């Protein structure tokens, strides 16, 4: 039995990806599967912006659902 891995952006409760499938039209977002671990999916955001800051949730479709919350903080002198 394989579990699904989803990434959700909390600011607008947008499902960004499920496994390797991306559900946002923003092409900066991608979901990559690890070569070493078939169950690990990493959310990649290219060309991050200050507006990307906030809480992102990684959900695993176990019963009950397991979640990991990530607070993305953008620190740069270039913005």
Secondary structure, DSSP 8 states (H G I E B T S, - for coil): ----EEEEETTTTEEEEETTEE--S-TTEEEEE-SS-TT-EEEEESS--GGG-EEEEEEE--SS-EEEEEEE----TT-
